[in-house]
């Protein structure tokens, strides 16, 4: 008998038994936290999975199926021109406008295809951190100075963190680059411009479907919001034609899918998620089991979903249990957080960075949250710290990032975001 192994099994059994034996059911704090965990997960499932995650899974799968590793290495590899790779990655968020969880399938896709760690991390940070609408909303609600500081800080952070990660793990990066360089360069299946149009249409669907309502009733953002589903439909129609003409998907299955989606949109115009979900299932029906690229596209997308979705849901549950939803409490009282981020001390900034890294912020929700904390005494420094750390990180995203690049790199990435956010917020608070 292996005594050590048996003791480990006994310890695990004892821990599980003790957890249930001493479960504080019936106490208001615990029961409220459980309700918050379920409420946050329900909200996340309704507001983000269908419109954000599902399109992101298909885009990530398309990267693996339709983009060669050599192409990724040419623009995002360790030996790619730094100005190109970091320049594109650092401003990607202005176009994507995604949250810290939606960017994960895209990050996993380019990482799997051989992107250098530095550019991939820069993309991972900038995707949710440099949302153009969020920057504008920050400047309008919290002041122009804080809005500019957030924009400049987020772009600089993505580059600094990406370059630092590359330098810290450069030996692994050299090995990875050498291994990728040995791969043969396959002949292009189609012209580059066709692939660009294909990805552009998928990105357009993701962006338009998730376009947020602006505060103003007029102006560009308000007009875009009013037309978001028309723009989404036009992009989806164009994508269907591209899949038929350029990628060889069966026209009958695409036509049936389009007919079902259009019927749902007409019968339930106030429930666009049902039409989007039908389009996703129709695309799966048109690609699953197909030979060549189409089948590979489905396989890659399904592999991303299997890896990421369960971890995200588990992470959202834990985040809701600990911190609750905005305006509600989990196990950690909101009063503790409000008290800890008061003033502009180094400790207040550090607490804001850690709290922001653990909380889940949907796109644009960080601004009203910070506005409420400012009203409760939050200083200018911790405000910027929370805006720099919060949108880019969350407990669910950390869990998924760990599954993609491992615990060591994940820990370094999280530490860099927290430390840099703390120091920059502290300096900003001292100068503001």
VEXKEMI-319586 format. One record per residue (C-alpha): x, y, z; residue in three letters. Coordinates in pm, whole numbers, padded with zeros to 5 digits, always signed. Each point is the difference from the previous one (the first is absolute). Example, Ala and Ser with C-alpha at 12.3 -4.5 7.8 and 13.67 -1.06 7.14 Angstrom:
2
+01230-00450+00780ALA +00137+00344-00066SER 
***
This chain:
432
+00000+00000+00000UNK +00125+00347-00091UNK -00043+00181+00333UNK +00058+00348-00152UNK -00260-00047-00270UNK -00254-00137+00247UNK +00058+00297+00232UNK -00059+00237-00290UNK -00328-00174-00082UNK -00102+00014+00368UNK +00086+00372+00019UNK -00210+00073-00306UNK -00295-00198+00136UNK +00032+00172+00338UNK +00012+00344-00162UNK -00313-00069-00205UNK -00183-00138+00303UNK +00104+00296+00217UNK -00106+00245-00268UNK -00352-00140-00012UNK -00018-00060+00377UNK +00081+00361+00083UNK -00179+00151-00303UNK -00150+00326+00134UNK -00342-00047-00158UNK -00262+00223+00154UNK +00232+00294+00066UNK -00104+00310-00197UNK +00352+00073-00127UNK +00060-00349-00140UNK -00348-00048-00141UNK +00018+00343-00164UNK +00341-00082-00149UNK -00129-00327-00148UNK -00293+00187-00151UNK +00238+00260-00142UNK +00220-00271-00152UNK -00298-00153-00176UNK -00140+00340-00101UNK +00333+00113-00149UNK +00039-00327-00190UNK -00357+00027-00132UNK +00065+00358-00110UNK +00327-00101-00165UNK -00167-00287-00185UNK -00278+00227-00128UNK +00205+00305-00088UNK +00336-00132-00117UNK +00001-00363-00110UNK -00221+00019-00310UNK +00106+00340-00135UNK +00363+00005+00116UNK +00145-00342+00069UNK -00158-00206-00277UNK +00116+00233-00282UNK +00341+00020+00167UNK +00027-00381+00003UNK -00069-00010-00375UNK +00254+00274-00069UNK +00263-00180+00208UNK -00080-00325-00180UNK +00037+00174-00336UNK +00347+00117+00101UNK +00102-00362+00052UNK -00171-00128-00315UNK +00061+00272-00259UNK +00314+00185+00110UNK +00337-00170-00041UNK +00247-00004+00286UNK +00250+00172-00226UNK -00237+00293-00051UNK -00046+00042+00374UNK +00375-00026+00055UNK +00064+00258-00271UNK -00205+00267+00174UNK -00018-00109+00365UNK +00288-00243+00046UNK +00303+00056+00222UNK +00208+00110-00299UNK -00266+00218-00164UNK +00062+00375-00031UNK -00066+00135+00347UNK -00161+00322-00123UNK -00254-00202-00200UNK -00081-00272+00253UNK -00019+00217+00311UNK -00154+00293-00186UNK -00292-00206-00130UNK -00045-00191+00328UNK +00008+00311+00219UNK -00289+00178-00175UNK -00215-00302-00082UNK -00239+00084+00282UNK -00115+00318-00171UNK -00152-00223-00270UNK -00099-00311+00193UNK -00176+00159+00302UNK -00019-00333+00182UNK +00014-00092+00369UNK +00275-00192+00177UNK -00177-00332-00063UNK -00100+00048-00365UNK +00360+00069-00103UNK +00117-00334+00141UNK -00097-00226-00295UNK +00175+00242-00238UNK +00310+00004+00222UNK -00002-00380+00020UNK -00032-00021-00378UNK +00297+00219-00090UNK +00209-00154+00280UNK -00071-00351-00129UNK +00097+00106-00353UNK +00345+00115+00108UNK -00032+00367+00089UNK +00283+00131+00216UNK -00077+00028+00369UNK +00061+00376+00006UNK -00239+00100-00282UNK -00258-00255+00118UNK +00007+00144+00354UNK -00019+00355-00137UNK -00309-00106-00194UNK -00144-00173+00309UNK +00033+00316+00209UNK -00102+00255-00262UNK -00307-00189-00124UNK -00220+00090+00298UNK +00203+00294+00135UNK -00003+00243-00295UNK -00366+00005-00095UNK -00049+00330-00184UNK -00354+00049+00132UNK +00112-00076+00356UNK +00279+00258-00026UNK -00249+00261-00124UNK -00246-00091+00275UNK +00278+00024+00261UNK +00091+00349-00118UNK -00364+00110-00002UNK -00102-00144+00339UNK +00323+00009+00200UNK +00176+00290-00167UNK +00218+00062-00305UNK +00322-00031+00199UNK -00082-00350+00125UNK -00125-00104-00345UNK +00326+00105-00166UNK +00204-00164+00276UNK -00190-00324-00049UNK +00048+00000-00378UNK +00371+00077+00015UNK +00059-00238+00290UNK -00183-00290-00166UNK +00194+00027-00328UNK +00331+00035+00185UNK -00086-00287+00235UNK -00072-00241-00284UNK +00340+00067-00155UNK +00198+00005+00325UNK -00164-00317+00133UNK +00039-00179-00333UNK +00367+00092-00035UNK +00069-00093+00363UNK -00164-00341-00043UNK +00207-00057-00314UNK +00324+00087+00179UNK -00078-00210+00307UNK -00077-00308-00208UNK +00230+00065-00296UNK +00167-00341+00018UNK -00331-00175-00044UNK -00088+00246-00275UNK +00321-00078-00189UNK -00072-00371+00019UNK -00356+00056-00115UNK +00112+00222-00289UNK +00258-00256-00113UNK -00259-00277+00008UNK -00249+00205-00199UNK +00267+00096-00255UNK +00049-00367-00085UNK -00360-00040-00110UNK -00053-00002-00377UNK -00185+00297-00146UNK -00317-00146-00155UNK -00134+00148-00322UNK -00267+00262+00049UNK -00350-00142-00049UNK -00133+00339-00111UNK +00124+00360-00047UNK +00079+00194+00315UNK -00270+00257-00069UNK -00271-00268+00007UNK +00118-00122+00339UNK +00008+00361+00121UNK -00360+00057-00115UNK -00108-00323+00171UNK +00149+00100+00335UNK -00117+00358-00040UNK -00361-00112-00038UNK +00021-00222+00308UNK +00151+00284+00201UNK -00274+00232-00127UNK -00265-00241+00128UNK +00169-00015+00342UNK +00037+00378+00022UNK -00344+00103-00127UNK -00188-00265+00202UNK +00162+00128+00319UNK -00019+00373-00074UNK -00099+00169+00326UNK -00258+00272+00047UNK +00147+00351+00024UNK -00114+00253+00259UNK -00079+00259-00264UNK -00313-00039-00212UNK +00173+00141-00307UNK +00343-00026-00157UNK +00208-00274-00163UNK -00016-00255+00282UNK -00376+00045+00041UNK -00056-00049-00376UNK +00220-00308+00002UNK -00195-00146+00290UNK -00330+00062-00178UNK +00128-00181-00310UNK +00199-00274+00177UNK -00223-00292-00097UNK -00033+00116-00360UNK +00379+00020-00018UNK +00033-00339+00168UNK -00247-00155-00246UNK +00176+00151-00300UNK +00335-00132+00122UNK -00146-00345+00063UNK -00157-00009-00347UNK +00330+00094-00161UNK +00177-00264+00209UNK -00246-00264-00123UNK +00077+00089-00361UNK +00373-00014+00070UNK -00035-00344+00163UNK -00188-00126-00304UNK +00210+00151-00278UNK +00351-00007+00148UNK -00007-00274+00263UNK -00225-00255-00167UNK -00265-00044+00269UNK -00317-00166-00123UNK -00236+00272-00129UNK -00313-00193+00105UNK +00105-00012+00367UNK +00097+00366-00005UNK -00333+00090-00163UNK -00200-00199+00258UNK +00197+00165+00280UNK -00062+00346-00145UNK -00374-00076-00036UNK -00029-00119+00361UNK +00195+00297+00135UNK -00209+00249-00202UNK -00324-00164+00116UNK +00103+00019+00366UNK +00105+00363-00043UNK -00340+00087-00151UNK -00204-00199+00252UNK +00196+00117+00305UNK +00154+00338-00091UNK +00056+00088+00366UNK +00207-00314+00064UNK +00302+00022-00233UNK +00195-00255+00206UNK -00229-00277-00128UNK +00087+00088-00359UNK +00371+00013+00081UNK -00019-00337+00175UNK -00180-00149-00301UNK +00274+00137-00228UNK +00267-00161+00218UNK -00171-00340-00006UNK -00055+00035-00375UNK +00369+00070-00053UNK +00085-00306+00208UNK -00239-00207-00212UNK +00164+00131-00318UNK +00359-00073+00111UNK +00000-00298+00241UNK +00130-00316-00166UNK +00085+00177-00325UNK +00329-00094-00165UNK +00288+00249-00021UNK +00003+00350+00141UNK -00370+00019+00089UNK +00016-00304+00226UNK +00325+00120+00152UNK -00165+00335+00074UNK -00274-00172+00201UNK +00249-00226+00178UNK +00220+00294+00103UNK -00299+00205+00118UNK -00139-00289+00201UNK +00341-00065+00156UNK +00016+00364+00113UNK -00350-00019+00147UNK +00076-00320+00191UNK +00317+00147+00148UNK -00119+00349+00088UNK -00374-00004+00071UNK -00004-00224+00314UNK +00290+00194+00153UNK -00171+00333-00066UNK -00328-00109+00157UNK +00183-00134+00306UNK +00197+00324+00028UNK -00312+00217-00025UNK -00164-00207+00274UNK +00296+00048+00234UNK +00025+00372-00082UNK -00369+00045+00077UNK +00031-00193+00325UNK +00289+00217+00120UNK -00089+00343-00135UNK -00360-00017-00122UNK -00141+00205-00284UNK +00048+00377-00033UNK -00207+00159+00273UNK -00044-00329+00187UNK +00215-00179+00254UNK +00165-00341+00003UNK +00200-00147+00285UNK +00223+00311-00001UNK -00201+00305+00117UNK -00005+00296-00237UNK +00072+00227+00294UNK +00341-00159+00041UNK +00084+00078-00361UNK -00126+00359+00020UNK +00199+00058+00318UNK +00315-00158-00139UNK +00011+00211-00319UNK -00050+00337+00169UNK +00273+00258-00048UNK +00308-00037-00220UNK +00236-00207+00215UNK +00211-00281-00145UNK -00209-00249+00197UNK -00324+00137-00143UNK +00137-00031-00353UNK +00128-00352+00064UNK -00340-00105+00136UNK -00176+00156-00301UNK +00231-00192-00235UNK -00057-00334+00174UNK -00376+00054+00030UNK -00020+00104-00364UNK +00199-00306-00107UNK -00244-00232+00178UNK -00329+00170-00093UNK -00175-00063-00329UNK -00079+00316-00198UNK -00225-00023-00303UNK +00080+00251-00273UNK -00070+00358+00119UNK -00121-00104+00347UNK +00329+00102+00160UNK -00081+00369-00051UNK -00321+00019+00210UNK +00162-00227+00260UNK +00296+00236+00035UNK -00241+00294+00001UNK -00183-00152+00295UNK +00325-00071+00185UNK +00118+00357-00059UNK -00322+00119+00160UNK +00089-00216+00301UNK +00344+00161+00036UNK +00219-00184-00251UNK +00308+00204-00096UNK +00115+00094-00349UNK +00294-00243+00013UNK -00200-00312+00093UNK -00259+00101-00262UNK +00260-00020-00276UNK +00148-00314+00153UNK -00338-00174-00011UNK -00059+00113-00360UNK +00339-00138-00108UNK -00019-00333+00184UNK -00373-00075+00010UNK -00111-00029-00365UNK +00315-00193-00102UNK -00017-00264+00273UNK -00258-00199+00192UNK +00000-00318+00202UNK -00170-00192-00285UNK +00256+00126-00254UNK +00291-00098+00227UNK -00128-00357+00016UNK -00019-00023-00379UNK +00334+00174-00061UNK +00159-00255+00233UNK -00135-00281-00218UNK +00149+00164-00312UNK +00351+00108+00106UNK +00047-00174+00335UNK +00011+00116+00363UNK +00347+00160-00007UNK -00066+00234-00291UNK -00351+00073+00125UNK +00132+00097+00343UNK +00261+00231-00155UNK -00258+00162-00227UNK -00245+00061+00285UNK +00280+00133+00222UNK +00116+00241-00273UNK -00352+00136-00049UNK -00058+00042+00374UNK +00339+00156+00077UNK +00006+00237-00298UNK -00359+00108+00061UNK +00083+00067+00365UNK +00310+00206-00073UNK -00153+00201-00285UNK -00317+00069+00199UNK +00204+00104+00302UNK +00210+00240-00211UNK -00313+00136-00170UNK -00168+00057+00337UNK +00303+00189+00125UNK -00002+00229-00304UNK -00377+00045-00041UNK 
***
